[in-house]
Amino acid sequence: MVGGGPVATGGGIGANAPKNKLAGIFMVSFAAFGGILFGYDTGVISGVKVMKDWLRTFGHATTDLVDNPTGYAISSAQESLVVSILSAGTFFGALAGAPVADILGRRMGIVLACGVFVIGVIMQVAATALPLFVVGRVFAGLGVGLVSCLIPMYQSECAPKWIRGAVVSCYQWAITIGLLLAAIVNNSTQNRDNHTSWRIPIAIQFAWAAILCGGMLCLPESPRWLVKRGRDEAAAKSMARLTGLREGDPEIEAELAEVRANLQEEQALGESSYLDCFRNTHNKIGLRTWTGIVLQAWQQLTGINFIFYYGTTFFLNSGISDPFLISVATNVVNVGMTIPGMWGVERFGRRRLLLVGAIGMTVCEYIVAIVGVTVSVSNTAGQKVLVAFVCIYIAFFASTWGPIAWVVIGEIYPLNVRAKAMSLATASNWLWNFAIGYATPYLVNSGPGNAGLHAKVFFIWGSTCFCCIIFTWFCIPETKGLSLEEVDVMYQNTTPVGSVKYRRDLLASENRALDAKNGSDKGHVYEHSDEKV
């Protein structure tokens, strides 16, 4: 035991199975496909809202061909509404994620989310006036909000701890792939002079929903949720599918016994409510809830969605001749640089990468702001520097804050409040997403009632990234290699600042105990403990 308090014990699931048993990992990783819904729906509007036929259908004619080269425009208020209303829907969808996850289960909750999402897509495709299009965005947002809460929860509860961070990071990678696909499709249809220019990009989302729904119907339910519902036999079957071990294997029984013991200890304190998420308990539930809420807020305040919501418009106003192509390029960077993050989260840990990422983003955003202020839009070299540092900034985000924020909120909550706390954290992400999406046109655009900041808005994003450094140092623990039950033990005995040393001591203590129990060599012990779900 390290320090005081309870200790999570047991060898963990799959101790006698090789790590290259990929069936369970593949099943859990497939759930990340929901990120394509999230990313594609988030990114598609950036290109759709500047297409000529969409502006002609939902906007008004204008003689200002400098700011509106298509001859059609929408007001800043309409632009804010169309972009940000998705996030309003996702906010309420994320909050609904807790009761849906606890009542229907993680798996069937995702299936329900797909159905809600499809209703929103139908409305958008059928719309010929702005009100129906906006309502469709709300319904799509409800579906995406549910998905964004339920999928990291499902993955965190089902993935082996030795690769849990990388598996949950697949969700963020899928988001970046969705953003890239949206940029590519928008670029392919932008020159069509009829409704298909924007209806095709929106209608493609039917395919993403169908694939995710069909796949989830074939996957096992979270064994932790099944234990919580008292369905122990179903939990054992689910755990067997995820690990490749047979039902009744001692490994499975030991892991389920530990999950039950932790759940009983938590339930002894009474039925949890949203208020319980903020209580100052022995295992710091209040701190953990606020950590997730504020972490997701800071992820949005890095300014990343400014690029993916308004990137096409920003590059156009900055003098870039082909903003659609630049948007594709920034999305390629986003996809490519998420892969090192998926590797690094298990190699370097969560806390260190968040610190490095925040420092890198701070530097890049201040450089973009300075270049944007000092260099003319007609200066080709200056615009190349601006695009280059935007890409470097995206690379820092994609390899750190993009995936790791979702990894952390999937790991830091105890089972009895996990659904509620994760829904609050996810709702925080979408609330700030909505606020930024709504405010940005007023901050960036020129004209009466607008701030006209243009590239100067990056001074704001650079300052918020500096705050991310301070927050990470004091509030984010290192959870690499720990089971979800061991994370709970760590919170009982140390602080986020001291978590790196405590985690190291905890794993060493566990390995010594297993070595003494099994008479195994140290190398076998490490493999053994790493397999715990």
ABEGO torsion letter per residue (X at the ends): XBEBEBBBBEAEBGAABBAABAAAAAAAAAAAAAAAAAAAAAAAAAAAAABAAAAAAABBBBABAAABAAGBBBBAAAAAAAAAAAAAAAAAAAAAAAAAAAAAEAAAAAAAAAAAAAAAAAAAAABABAAAAAAAAAAAAAAAAAAAAAAAAAAAAABBAAAAAAAAAAAAAAAAAAAAAAAAAAAAAAABABAAAAAAAAAAAAAAAAAAAAAAAABBBBAAAAAAAGBAAAAAAAAAAAAGBBBGBAAAAAAAAAAAAAAAAAAAAEBBBAAAAABBBAAGAAAAAAAAAAAAAAAAAAGAAAAAAAAAAAAAAAGBABAAAAAAAAAAAAAAAAAAAAAAAAAAEAAAAAAAAAAAAAAAAAAAAAAAAABBAABAAAAAAAAAAAAAAAAAAAABAAAAAAAAAAAABBAAAAAAAAAAAAAAAAAAAAAAAAAAAAAABBEBGBAGAEAAAAAAAAAAAAAAAAAAAAABBBABGBBAAAAAAAAAABBAAAAAAAAAAAAAAAAAAAAAAAGBBAAAAAAAAAABX
